[in-house]
Amino acid sequence: MKLLQYTWKNSMMKIANSKMAVFVILMIVVSRSYVGAIRQFSVAVDYPSSWCVFPFAMCSFSYLIMFWFGVIYANSDVPFMQHVNMYHAIRVGRKCWALGQIGGIFIRSVVLTVVAVICTILPLLPDIEWSNEWGKLLRTAATTRALTQFDSSVFIYYEIFSEFSPLQLIGLEILLCACICTFIGVLMFLLSLFLNKIAAVAGGLALAIALFPVLNIHPMIRHKLAFFIPTIWAELARIATPDYGYYWLPSIPYMFGFLIAGILCMTVIILIKVKKIEFNWENEDI
C-alpha cells in the first residue's frame, strides 16, 4: 500500500511540471501542422474525418522523431536526485523509492501518449466522425493521392482497415507507445545511475535517431534491424502493409514481450544498483 501511495504521489509530481507543459505545447504545434492537411481535405470534400488519425501521424518520420524528442525531454529529470526526492528516499527506503520512480515513469508515459492522441484530434474539430468506423474520408485518402494536394506528409495505410477497428488500433497504439516510452524512461534512469544524466539523454536520443537507418535501408535488412529498435514500432499502422514484398515490423506479441522483458530486466539492475549507490542530490526543479 505504501508503494502504491508513493507511486501515485510521485506520478503526479512527474506530470504536473514544466517539462510536461513543454511537451504539450510541442505536440499541439506539431499535430496542428501534420494533421492540418486531413482537416483541409475534410473541408474541401465537406465530409467529416475519423477521429483516429494518431496512428497514421506516427508513421510520418518527422512527426515521430519530434514525439520521441519530446518524450526524452520529459524524462530528462533522471536520475530523480532533486532535493524533494531525498526526503522521499529516506522516508520510504531506497527500494520503494526506485520502484516508485519506475511506476511514475510508466504513468507519465501513458499521459504523454494520451496527450499526443488528443492533440491530433483537436485540429480536426468540429467536423469529426465519432464512430468506430474508419469512414469514407480516410478510405478515400488511403486509396487515392488526395492528401498530396494539401502537402500532407501523413500517409493513410489502407491494409490496416481490415485488421483493426479505430478503437482497437488506438488502444493498441496507446498501450504500445506507453510501453516504449516506459522502456526509454527506465533505460535513461538506468544509464543515469551508472553514468550520468548526459549519458542517459544520449542513450534516449540514440534510440530515437536509430529510426533513420531502419527506415532508409533495404526492407529485407530493415526487417532484422526492426526487431531491436523499439522506437520504430510506434508505426503500428504499417504492420499490415508490405514494403517491397516484406512485412518488416515484428509481430505485436513480440513487441510487447520484448518491452516488458526489457523493462523488468532493467528494473532488477536498478534495484541492485540503488542499494549501494551514493546519492548526489541536486537543486534542479522536478
Residue, then its C-alpha position, 0 to 999 in steps of 0.5 A: m500500500k505504501l508503494l502504491q501511495y508513493t507511486w501515485k504521489n510521485s506520478m503526479m509530481k512527474i506530470a504536473n511540471s514544466k517539462m510536461a507543459v513543454f511537451v504539450i505545447l510541442m505536440i499541439v504545434v506539431s499535430r496542428s501542422y501534420v494533421g492540418a492537411i486531413r482537416q483541409f481535405s475534410v473541408a474541401v470534400d465537406y465530409p467529416s474525418s475519423w477521429c483516429v488519425f494518431p496512428f497514421a501521424m506516427c508513421s510520418f518520420s518527422y512527426l515521430i522523431m519530434f514525439w520521441f524528442g519530446v518524450i526524452y525531454a520529459n524524462s530528462d529529470v533522471p536520475f530523480m536526485q532533486h532535493v524533494n526526492m531525498y526526503h522521499a528516499i529516506r522516508v520510504g527506503r531506497k527500494c520503494w523509492a526506485l520502484g516508485q520512480i519506475g511506476g511514475i515513469f510508466i504513468r507519465s508515459v501513458v499521459l504523454t501518449v494520451v496527450a499526443v492522441i488528443c492533440t491530433i484530434l483537436p485540429l480536426l474539430p468540429d467536423i469529426e466522425w465519432s464512430n468506430e468506423w474508419g469512414k469514407l474520408l480516410r478510405t478515400a485518402a488511403t486509396t487515392r493521392a488526395l492528401t498530396q494536394f494539401d502537402s500532407s506528409v501523413f500517409i493513410y495505410y489502407e491494409i490496416f482497415s481490415e485488421f483493426s477497428p479505430l478503437q482497437l488500433i488506438g488502444l493498441e497504439i496507446l498501450l504500445c507507445a506507453c510501453i516504449c516510452t516506459f522502456i526509454g524512461v527506465l533505460m535513461f534512469l538506468l544509464s543515469l545511475f551508472l553514468n550520468k544524466i548526459a549519458a542517459v539523454a544520449g542513450g534516449l536520443a540514440l534510440a530515437i535517431a536509430l529510426f533513420p537507418v531502419l527506415n532508409i535501408h533495404p526492407m529485407i535488412r530493415h526487417k532484422l534491424a526492426f526487431f531491436i529498435p523499439t522506437i520504430w514500432a510506434e508505426l503500428a499502422r504499417i504492420a499490415t502493409p508490405d514494403y517491397g514484398y516484406y512485412w518488416l515490423p515484428s509481430i505485436p506479441y513480440m513487441f510487447g514481450f520484448l518491452i516488458a522483458g526489457i523493462l523488468c530486466m532493467t528494473v532488477i539492475i536498478l534495484i541492485k544498483v540503488k542499494k549501494i549507490e551514493f546519492n548526489w542530490e541536486n537543486e534542479d526543479i522536478 
